[in-house]
Every structure is written in C-alpha cells, then in structure tokens.
Amino acid sequence: MAKDKGILLDPATDDLQIDATRDAQGVVVRGLAVGETAVQNQGLILRAFKGEYKEYPTLGAGISDILGDHEIVGWRREIALQLQADGMKVREVELDMANNKLTIDAAYGS
C-alpha cells in the first residue's frame, strides 16, 4: 500500500478529518477524508519522539528539542534519516534558525 495516500488528519487538532457524505436516504456513504499524506506524515514524524510509535520505536525526530540547540547539522541529518526511515526520498532539509524556518523537500517514491 502506498504511503502517499491515506486518511487525513485535521491539521488543527490531529483528529480524524471527517467529510461525511450522505445518500438520498440520509445514510452516510463516506466519512473519512482521504488524500495526499506526505506533508502530514512529515509533520507527525517531526513532532514525535522515539518510542511514541510502538510499532516503530526508533521513528521520530522530536523537533521540539531543537529550541536553544546550535547543532544544526545534526538536526538536518536526523530529520533526513527519520523521513528516509518512513520511505521518503529526501532531496533537501534546510534549517534557518535566524528566521525559525524549516524547509523540507521530500516525497514518497522516486
């Protein structure tokens, strides 16, 4: 199963994104929003700490620990390794601490 398509989460709450569609009788025929998940998965991996995903205990970058850290090269490497572990091809990870900006160019597949 491809990882780039899947169930979407609400970006504000991380709850399942519900997009209920009802038929003429009012019965729900579709409910969960499905779409592109690469960016969603990147965010989840960045925020997660190792051990949070019990099936994959080494997955997670723990990005909140970057605050006050000056080891930018290590963080770029860790982020790239974590995204690669999830099957993404990482082209670039750029951290701009002066402007609090993180840029990721990574996607599933080729």
Order of alpha helices (4+ residues) and beta strands (2+ residues): beta-beta-beta-beta-alpha-alpha-beta-beta
